[in-house]
Each structure stands twice: as structure tokens, then as C-alpha cells.
Amino acid sequence: MKFADLYSEAIIWTCYLENFPCPERYLNIYGLSINERLMFDQLGGLSPFDEFYVRCPGREIARGISDLGLSKKSLILPWIYWPKGHLDTLQGKHVIAPSAEMFNRFDNKVETKKLFERLGIPTPMWSFSNNVAQMVEKPIQDSAGGLGISLTSLNPRDGYFLEEYASGYKSIGIQFFIYDEAEFICADEMLFNSDGTDAFTFHAQRNVEIDELPEKLIDNCLKLIEYISDKGYKGFIGIDVLVREENYYFLEINPRGIAFLPAYFAASARGWKRFKAYTEKKTPGDNALILLDFGKLKKVVERLS
């Protein structure tokens, strides 16, 4: 079964927490409210999937799971989700996702560093002690969206490790889907913060076509995914890399969808070949659409010329 075959059958669903309050739940990533089930008729304009999106803790997550029953589709593809067990079904629908054991295995950044080395895949030097001026400190596990990552000249804290800081490289996220076979879905380059500070942000990205990436990098992606697939992995998987011309490093594996995925679906549905996604306080112009409105901040995807 190919990824495109799932369009008419699958739901994209995610739940996770943010640092700012969200007064209501959202049905689908594009900001439609849950007031009318007729909203489902509008989803096809922006995404091939029904999308359920829950950002709030506690009972809101439970209610969000319950809402999955609103959709007539039979499959669930968790996008960003930390499983606590092996979920075969949820709300009577089949779940295509890694088990908790598989998730935790490939979410461990130190273990994936060791895997890269065993497979002969280039990765920056890493350590549990700082012997150079500055290194990148990263959580070993349970991190998403860049949380906990920072530059340091010190030894790492408990639960963290250090990675060589490689300057002058583009930060690229590559999305694959594993089911009967491994399929490339999309890729994005992280952009700089809109305030001009010298730091990448997961909230600003542009799309990257597969032919923009080194051929050997893609070969190594497929080697890595073949290994992971042989272990029984199913579902979305993201690979973070650094790229400078034909040179590249593998940073980590993300056993979930990358943050760029909703922007990709929305822009692709509009036929946009070049686009970027970012957060903005102002209402976007004619060449942009709002993915989700948080009030002051709007998640936007904008077409590029």
C-alpha cells in the first residue's frame, strides 16, 4: 500500500502541549472549530486527510481522542504522538504507528548516533565531555521542536549529551513514511528567526525538493530506513540532517511526523511548488493562508515566486 492510497482512508491526528494557553480545541490543523460536523466537507480543499488536532492537556486529550469517532475514515496516522503502549486500534480505527518500544528506541539520540556509526553514515562527533570551546548540548530523549538544545562550553547535564557544532550547514528535515515500502514525502530547510537573531527556528521553514539534496545522502536515508523497517517500524519517520553542497551529516531520527508536514499538505493541495511556513502576528497577504490561528500568533504557509 502506497502513502497516496491512504488519502481516502486515513486520519492525521496529533496531541501535544504548548507553553501558552489554548482556549479551545481545534478540529484539523487549519483552525476550523468543532461546532459543525459539516466542516468535514471543507477539509479536502487543504488536505487529503481528515485532521484532528489537540493542543491542551488532561481531559482535552481524552475528548480529542473521542472526536476521532466523528470521521468515517478507518485508519489513524499519528503525526506527533508519544505512545504509551502498542496501539493496534483507537476509537475502532486501525493505527499505523510505531509501538512504544520502537518509538523509544529510535527517539534515543545517543542510540541513533551509535546506529549511524554502525551503518557507516556520517554524523557529527559526539561526547559526554566537552573538550572544545563550544558544543551543542542535546537531551538524550523526549525532545521535540528543538526543546532543550543549546550551545555550551561545559560538560553536559544529566540526561544530555554533546554534539560537535558544524557551522555553515543548512538544517534539513526529511519526512518518510514506512508501510509496505519506504516513501519520501517531503523535506524542509529551517530558516532563521524573523527577529534576525542568529538562531534557527522550527517555526520558520521552506520546502526542499528531493533533487536539491545530495544523492549519497538519500542513499544513506534509504539504507537507514531499510534497517528500521526490518525491525518492524511502521508510520511516519523524520530524519534531521545538516547539508553543505555535497557534504552532509545525519543528526537524529524522529519517530513521528516532522513539523513541516501540515504546511506541505496545505501548499501541495494549492499546487504551490515553492513555499515557506512561519508564525506571524499580522494577517498574511494574498499569497499566504493561515494554517492555525492562536490569536496573536498565526501559523502561516506562504507561496514563493
N, C-alpha and C positions, 0 to 999 in steps of 0.2 A: 504494500500500500504506500503510495507516494503522499507527500505532505499536502499537495493540492487536492488529493482525493478526500481529505478530511474537512475541507471547507464547508461542505453541506451538512456535515455530521457533528462537528466539534464546537465546543465552547472554550474560550480562553477565560481563565479565572485566576485571580490573584488576591491575596490579602497580606498586608504588612503594615507596619506602624510608621508614622512620621513624627517629627518633633513639634509640629504645630497642630492646633485643634482643627478638626473637620466636622462641621455641624450636622452633616447628613451623609447617608450612603449614596453611592453612585451606581447606577446600572450601566455598565460598559465604560470603557476608558475615555469616551468622548464627552462625558459630562451630562448625559441625559438622566433625568430624575427617574425614580421608581414609581411615579404616580400612575402611569398608564402602561398597561401591557402592550398597547398599540405601538409603543416606542420601538418594539422589536421590528416592526415593518420598516423602520428607518435605518436599521443597522447596516444593511447591505451597501449603503452608499459610501461608507468609510472603511468597512472591514468585512472580510469574508466570513468572520465568525460572530456569533453572539458573544458579548464580552461582559463579564461580571467583575466588579472592582470594589473592593472593600478596604478602606484605609484606617478603620477605627478598631480599638481593642475590645476585648471582652465579648459582650453579647452581640455586638455588631458583626463580629466574625461569624458567630453562630447563625445570625439572621442572614448573612451573606451566603453561607452555605445552603441555607434553606431556599434562598431565592433561585438557586440553580434549577430547582424544580419548575420554574416558570418557562424554561426553554424546552422545546420539543426535541432538541438535539440529544444524541445518545452518548457522546464522548466528552471528556473533560481533559483539556491540556493545561495543567497548572503552569502559570507563567513565572511568577516569583512566589515560591511557597516552600516552607520548611516542613517536610512531612515528619510525623512522629511515629509512623509505623508503615507497614506495606498496605497501601490503599489500592484495592482492586476496583472498588466501586464507591461512588459518593452520590447520594440522592438518587440511587438506582441507575447511575450512568457509569460507564467504564472509564477509568482513569488511565491516561498514558503519561507516566511519570516515573522517575527512578524511585526505588524503595528508599526508606530512611537510611538503611545500611549503605546503599550505593551513594546516596546523596552525601552522607557524612564522610565517606571515603574520599570522594573527589572534591569536596569542599575544603579539605585539609590542604593548605597551601604548601606545607613542608613535604607532605607525602607526594603531592603532584610535582614538586621540584625534583624529588628523587626519581619519579617516574620519567620525567623529561630526560634526566641523565641516563637512565637505563635504556631508553629508546634512542639515544643519540640526538636529541632535539635541543637546539641552542637555548639556554636560559641564563639570565644574569647570575653572577656569583652570589651566593647567599651564605649566611653565617648566623651564629648565636653570640658573636662578639664583634665589636667594632674596631677594626684595625686601620681604618682610613678616616679621612676628615668627616665626610657625611655619607650616610646610607639611608635607604628608605626603610622605615620601620612599619611592619605589617602584622595584623592579627593572624595567627595560625589558622583560625577557623571562625565561623559565624560572623562574617563581614560581607556587606554589600554596599554598593554605591560609594565606595571609597571611604567608608567609615573607619576611623582608627588608623588610617595611613598617613604618615608624616615623615619629614626628613629629620635625622638626628645624628649627633656626633657621639652619642652614648651607647652603651650596651642595651639590648632590648629589654623591655619589661617582661614580666611573666606572661606567658600566653602569646608572645610576639616573637618575630624573627627579623633579621636584617637582610636587605637585598641591595646589591650594587646599584647605584644611581647612574642610569645611562642617559646622558643629555643629548639633545639634538635629534631624538627619535619621535615619530608620530605614535600616539597611543591609539591602538585599533582594537575594537571588539568585533569578533566574528561569530555569527549565530549559525549553528547547525541543528538539524532535527534527526534523531535516530529512531527508526522503526524497523521496517524490513531492510532498509539500507540507510546510509548517511547522506543527507542532503544539505547543501549550502542554502541558507535562507537570505541572509543579508549581512552587511558589515557597516561599521561606523567609525569615524575618527572623532575622538574627543577634542573639543575646541577650548580656547582659553576663556576664562571668566569674562563676563561682559563689563566688569568694572576695571579691566585692564591689568589686574594683578597676574603675576607670573605663576599661575597655577591652573591645571586642567580642572574641568568640572564635568561631572556626569550629567549635568543638566543642559549642556550645550554640545551638540554633535552634528556631523554632516554624514550623508551616506557615502559609502565607498563601494565601487563596483569590484567584482572579483578579479578583473583583469588589471586593476591598479595595484594588486598585491603580488609580491614575488612568487613565481611558480613553485619554487622549492618550499616556501612557507606553506602553501596549500597542500603540497605533497606531505609535509610533516603533519599538518592538521589531519589529513586522511589516515596517516599511519597511527596517530594518537587515537582517533575516533574508532578505528578498526579494533584497537586494543580494548577500548572502553566498551564497545558494542559486544565484543566476545565475552565480556564479564556479565552481560545481560542488561546493560543500560538501555532504557527507552525514554524518549521525550526530548525536550529542548536541552541544548548544551551550548554554552558560550565559551570561547577561548580568547583571552586577552593577550595581545602581543605588542611589541614595540617594533617599528619599521623605519628604516632609513635607507632609501633606494633599494638595493638588493640585500641589504643586511637586515637581520631581524632577530628578536629574542621572544621566546614564549614566557609569559609571566605566570599565568594561572588558568585553571579550569573553573567555570561557573556552572554547576549542575542545575541550570534554570535558564529562563529567557533573559537576554540582555535588555538593558533599559531602553534601547533604541527600537525595540520590536513594534510597539504601537505606532510610532511615527512611520515606520516602514510600511505597515499595513495601510495607514491612512493615506500616505503620499502615493503609494502604488495604486490604490483604488482611484485616485485622481489622475493617474497617468504621468505623475511627475518623475522625471529621470534624475534630477539633481535637486536636493532639498536638505534642509537642516532643521534641527529641533532645539528648542531652548525655552527658558522661562522668561516671562515679560510681565511688567506691571500694566503697560498700556494695551489697548485693544489693537491687534495686529492689522496690517493693511490687506489689500485685495489678494495678494499672492500668498496669504497665510490662513491657517484655520486653527481654532483652539481645540486642543485635544482634551484638556480638562481645566476648569476654572476653579481655582482655590480662593477666589475673592481678590486679594491683592496680587497674587501671582497667577499667571496663566501659562499653562504648558502649551506651547505653540509649535506647529510644523509649518515651515515656510518654503515655498518653491524658489529655487535659484535659477538664474538665467543660464 
